[in-house]
Amino acid sequence: MLPGQPITEMDKKIMWWENKGKLVPRRELIKTPEQIEGIRRAGVVNTGVLDEVAKNIHEGMSTLEIDEICMDYCNAHNATPACLNYEGFPKSVCTSINEVVCHGIPKAEDILREGDIINVDFTTIVDGYYADASRMFIIGKTTPEKEQLVRVAKECLEIGAEAAKPYCFVGDIGNAIDKHARKYHYGIVRDLCGHGVGLQFHEDPEVEHYGKKGTGMLLVPGMVFTIEPMVNMGTWRVFIDADDPYGWEVISEDEKPSAQWEHTFLMTETGVEILSY
């Protein structure tokens, strides 16, 4: 709260929790109506990118072709891919196949085959505002085990979103997600997490997909963040591919398949609103 600003009911609730020793958001994490509209516009384009991928993804195409689809869509909509050249990442989109948990780099030699599952993760910048989402795609017919993994990963995202209520805590989201994954003996990746987004690519809070209720940062109306559980068929542990010259590709430790879905959410007075999916 800035000096001279009137104290709102939300400020009072935040101060009450802060006095209880809880981690509360800084004022700049609570977006203004103008900022929310900017992020919403970015979200529309970001969703459009993934819709375009969904129309065109098929067996026999390379992941480099997916990158080209994303770049073409951005160019046609006056948008910028946030991933391109971000800390050395060489492409516009992350394409993660089977045991690649996240940050897979598009390549001409990575050809989609019958039975593959692939996560396509894209972040769009429009007029300086960011939106972030990812989807899973099944190439042709796959195994029942992979189908279940993809389905449960989406359920984890949905359950996490249901747990995200105004004046709840990040730990409430993670607790709900982890409980659901454990029913299937799946591992929730702990080394990577969701995050605040909107004015920058990555902001506070860190949104972990496991944890205890009542822990982590308080979530209040006006905050924008992702929920993006990475669900492994086996262990939750991961490693960086030693053969990746860029040091980005994350793989499940036991090299079993992994699945992930991600939305950008706005916290409102009644729950979350999806800004990009």
C-alpha positions as CSV (number, residue, x, y, z in Angstrom):
1,M,0.0,0.0,0.0
2,L,1.4,3.4,-1.0
3,P,1.4,6.4,1.4
4,G,-1.7,8.5,1.0
5,Q,-3.7,5.7,-0.6
6,P,-7.1,4.9,1.1
7,I,-7.3,1.6,2.9
8,T,-9.7,-0.7,1.1
9,E,-11.5,-3.8,2.5
10,M,-8.9,-5.9,0.6
11,D,-6.1,-4.0,2.3
12,K,-7.6,-4.8,5.7
13,K,-7.9,-8.5,4.9
14,I,-4.3,-8.6,3.6
15,M,-3.0,-6.8,6.8
16,W,-5.0,-9.2,8.9
17,W,-3.3,-12.2,7.4
18,E,0.1,-10.5,7.5
19,N,-0.3,-9.9,11.2
20,K,-1.0,-13.6,11.5
21,G,2.5,-14.2,10.0
22,K,1.4,-15.2,6.5
23,L,3.2,-14.3,3.3
24,V,1.1,-11.7,1.5
25,P,1.4,-10.1,-1.9
26,R,3.1,-6.8,-2.6
27,R,0.9,-4.1,-4.1
28,E,2.5,-4.4,-7.5
29,L,1.4,-8.1,-7.7
30,I,-2.2,-6.9,-7.7
31,K,-3.0,-5.8,-11.3
32,T,-4.9,-2.7,-12.1
33,P,-8.0,-2.9,-14.4
34,E,-6.0,-1.5,-17.2
35,Q,-3.2,-4.1,-16.8
36,I,-5.8,-6.9,-16.5
37,E,-7.2,-5.9,-19.9
38,G,-3.8,-5.8,-21.4
39,I,-3.1,-9.3,-20.1
40,R,-6.5,-10.4,-21.3
41,R,-5.6,-9.3,-24.9
42,A,-2.3,-11.2,-24.7
43,G,-4.3,-14.2,-23.5
44,V,-6.6,-14.1,-26.5
45,V,-3.6,-14.2,-28.9
46,N,-1.9,-16.9,-26.8
47,T,-5.0,-19.1,-26.9
48,G,-5.1,-18.5,-30.7
49,V,-1.6,-19.8,-31.1
50,L,-2.4,-23.1,-29.4
51,D,-5.7,-23.3,-31.3
52,E,-3.6,-23.0,-34.5
53,V,-1.3,-25.8,-33.4
54,A,-4.3,-28.0,-32.6
55,K,-5.6,-27.5,-36.1
56,N,-2.3,-28.5,-37.7
57,I,-0.4,-31.0,-35.5
58,H,-0.2,-34.5,-37.0
59,E,1.9,-37.6,-37.2
60,G,5.0,-37.2,-39.4
61,M,5.5,-33.5,-38.7
62,S,8.6,-32.2,-36.9
63,T,8.6,-30.1,-33.8
64,L,10.4,-27.4,-35.8
65,E,7.2,-27.1,-37.9
66,I,5.3,-26.4,-34.7
67,D,7.7,-23.6,-34.0
68,E,7.0,-22.2,-37.5
69,I,3.3,-22.3,-36.9
70,C,3.6,-20.4,-33.7
71,M,6.0,-17.8,-35.2
72,D,3.7,-17.2,-38.2
73,Y,0.7,-16.7,-35.9
74,C,2.5,-14.2,-33.8
75,N,3.7,-12.3,-36.8
76,A,0.2,-12.1,-38.1
77,H,-1.1,-10.8,-34.8
78,N,1.6,-8.3,-33.9
79,A,2.7,-10.4,-31.0
80,T,6.1,-11.6,-29.7
81,P,7.0,-15.1,-28.4
82,A,8.4,-14.7,-24.9
83,C,10.5,-17.8,-25.1
84,L,12.6,-16.8,-28.2
85,N,16.1,-16.0,-27.0
86,Y,15.0,-16.0,-23.3
87,E,18.1,-16.9,-21.3
88,G,19.5,-18.6,-24.4
89,F,16.3,-20.6,-25.4
90,P,16.6,-20.8,-29.2
91,K,13.0,-21.2,-30.4
92,S,9.6,-19.6,-29.9
93,V,7.8,-22.5,-28.2
94,C,8.5,-25.5,-26.0
95,T,7.7,-28.9,-27.5
96,S,8.1,-31.7,-24.9
97,I,7.6,-35.3,-26.2
98,N,6.9,-38.3,-23.9
99,E,9.5,-38.4,-21.2
100,V,10.6,-34.8,-21.8
101,V,8.8,-33.0,-18.9
102,C,9.2,-29.5,-20.2
103,H,11.3,-27.0,-22.1
104,G,11.7,-29.3,-25.1
105,I,13.4,-27.5,-28.0
106,P,11.9,-27.7,-31.4
107,K,14.1,-29.6,-33.9
108,A,13.8,-30.7,-37.5
109,E,14.9,-34.2,-36.5
110,D,12.2,-34.6,-33.8
111,I,9.4,-36.2,-35.8
112,L,6.0,-36.9,-34.2
113,R,5.2,-40.6,-34.3
114,E,2.0,-42.6,-33.7
115,G,1.5,-43.0,-29.9
116,D,3.5,-40.0,-28.9
117,I,2.2,-37.5,-26.3
118,I,3.5,-33.9,-26.6
119,N,3.2,-30.8,-24.6
120,V,3.2,-27.5,-26.5
121,D,3.9,-24.5,-24.2
122,F,3.7,-21.0,-25.5
123,T,3.9,-17.5,-23.9
124,T,2.8,-14.4,-25.9
125,I,3.8,-10.8,-25.4
126,V,1.3,-8.2,-26.7
127,D,1.9,-4.5,-26.1
128,G,4.2,-5.5,-23.2
129,Y,1.7,-7.8,-21.5
130,Y,2.3,-11.6,-21.1
131,A,0.0,-14.6,-21.2
132,D,1.2,-18.3,-20.8
133,A,-0.5,-21.6,-21.5
134,S,0.2,-25.2,-22.6
135,R,-1.7,-28.1,-23.9
136,M,-1.2,-31.9,-24.4
137,F,-1.7,-33.5,-27.7
138,I,-1.9,-37.3,-28.4
139,I,-0.6,-38.3,-31.8
140,G,-2.9,-40.9,-33.4
141,K,-3.7,-43.8,-31.0
142,T,-1.6,-44.2,-27.9
143,T,-1.5,-46.6,-25.0
144,P,-4.2,-46.6,-22.3
145,E,-1.5,-45.7,-19.8
146,K,-0.5,-42.6,-21.7
147,E,-4.2,-41.7,-22.3
148,Q,-4.8,-41.9,-18.5
149,L,-1.7,-39.8,-17.7
150,V,-2.8,-37.0,-20.1
151,R,-6.4,-37.1,-18.7
152,V,-5.2,-37.0,-15.0
153,A,-2.8,-34.2,-15.7
154,K,-5.7,-32.1,-17.0
155,E,-7.8,-33.1,-14.0
156,C,-4.9,-31.9,-11.8
157,L,-5.0,-28.5,-13.4
158,E,-8.8,-28.3,-13.0
159,I,-8.7,-29.4,-9.4
160,G,-6.0,-26.9,-8.7
161,A,-8.2,-24.1,-10.2
162,E,-11.1,-25.2,-8.1
163,A,-9.0,-24.9,-5.0
164,A,-7.9,-21.4,-5.9
165,K,-10.3,-19.1,-4.1
166,P,-9.9,-15.4,-3.1
167,Y,-7.9,-15.2,0.2
168,C,-6.7,-18.8,-0.1
169,F,-3.1,-19.7,-0.2
170,V,-0.8,-21.1,-2.9
171,G,-0.4,-24.3,-0.8
172,D,-4.1,-25.0,-1.0
173,I,-3.7,-25.4,-4.8
174,G,-0.7,-27.6,-4.6
175,N,-2.2,-29.8,-1.9
176,A,-5.3,-30.5,-4.0
177,I,-3.2,-31.3,-7.1
178,D,-0.8,-33.6,-5.3
179,K,-3.6,-35.5,-3.6
180,H,-5.3,-36.2,-6.9
181,A,-2.0,-37.3,-8.6
182,R,-1.2,-39.7,-5.7
183,K,-4.4,-41.6,-6.3
184,Y,-2.8,-42.8,-9.5
185,H,0.7,-43.2,-8.0
186,Y,1.9,-40.4,-10.2
187,G,4.7,-38.0,-9.3
188,I,4.2,-34.2,-9.2
189,V,7.4,-32.5,-10.3
190,R,8.8,-30.4,-7.5
191,D,11.7,-28.7,-9.2
192,L,9.5,-26.5,-11.4
193,C,6.3,-24.6,-10.7
194,G,3.7,-22.2,-11.8
195,H,4.2,-18.5,-11.4
196,G,2.8,-15.0,-11.4
197,V,2.6,-13.5,-14.9
198,G,1.4,-10.5,-16.8
199,L,3.8,-7.6,-16.6
200,Q,6.8,-10.0,-16.8
201,F,7.4,-13.5,-18.0
202,H,7.8,-14.8,-14.5
203,E,6.6,-12.9,-11.4
204,D,5.8,-13.9,-7.8
205,P,4.2,-15.9,-6.4
206,E,5.8,-19.3,-7.1
207,V,2.8,-21.7,-7.5
208,E,4.0,-25.1,-6.4
209,H,1.9,-28.1,-7.3
210,Y,2.4,-29.9,-4.0
211,G,2.4,-28.7,-0.4
212,K,0.2,-28.0,2.7
213,K,-2.9,-26.0,2.9
214,G,-2.5,-22.6,4.4
215,T,1.1,-22.2,3.2
216,G,2.7,-20.1,0.5
217,M,1.5,-16.7,-0.5
218,L,-2.0,-15.4,0.1
219,L,-4.0,-15.0,-3.2
220,V,-6.2,-12.0,-3.6
221,P,-8.4,-10.5,-6.3
222,G,-6.3,-8.9,-9.1
223,M,-3.5,-11.3,-9.0
224,V,-2.6,-13.1,-12.2
225,F,-0.7,-16.5,-12.2
226,T,-0.3,-19.8,-13.9
227,I,-1.2,-23.3,-12.7
228,E,0.8,-25.9,-14.6
229,P,1.3,-29.2,-12.9
230,M,3.9,-31.5,-14.5
231,V,2.6,-35.0,-13.8
232,N,5.1,-37.9,-14.2
233,M,4.0,-41.5,-14.7
234,G,6.7,-42.6,-12.3
235,T,9.0,-40.6,-9.9
236,W,8.6,-36.8,-9.5
237,R,12.4,-36.4,-9.9
238,V,13.8,-35.0,-13.1
239,F,17.2,-34.2,-14.7
240,I,18.5,-31.8,-17.4
241,D,19.4,-33.6,-20.7
242,A,23.2,-33.7,-20.9
243,D,23.0,-33.8,-24.7
244,D,21.0,-30.5,-24.8
245,P,23.6,-27.9,-25.7
246,Y,21.3,-25.2,-24.4
247,G,20.8,-26.8,-21.0
248,W,17.0,-26.5,-21.1
249,E,15.3,-29.8,-21.7
250,V,14.0,-31.4,-18.5
251,I,13.5,-35.2,-18.5
252,S,11.8,-37.5,-15.9
253,E,14.5,-39.3,-13.9
254,D,13.1,-42.8,-14.7
255,E,12.4,-41.7,-18.3
256,K,8.7,-42.5,-18.0
257,P,6.2,-40.3,-19.8
258,S,5.2,-36.9,-18.4
259,A,2.2,-34.7,-19.1
260,Q,1.3,-31.1,-18.3
261,W,-1.5,-28.6,-18.9
262,E,-1.2,-24.9,-18.1
263,H,-3.6,-21.9,-18.0
264,T,-3.1,-18.3,-17.0
265,F,-5.6,-17.3,-14.4
266,L,-7.0,-14.1,-12.9
267,M,-8.1,-14.2,-9.3
268,T,-11.5,-12.5,-8.9
269,E,-13.8,-11.9,-6.0
270,T,-15.5,-15.2,-6.7
271,G,-12.7,-17.5,-7.9
272,V,-10.4,-17.7,-10.9
273,E,-11.1,-16.6,-14.5
274,I,-9.1,-18.2,-17.3
275,L,-7.2,-15.7,-19.4
276,S,-5.3,-18.2,-21.6
277,Y,-5.7,-21.9,-22.2
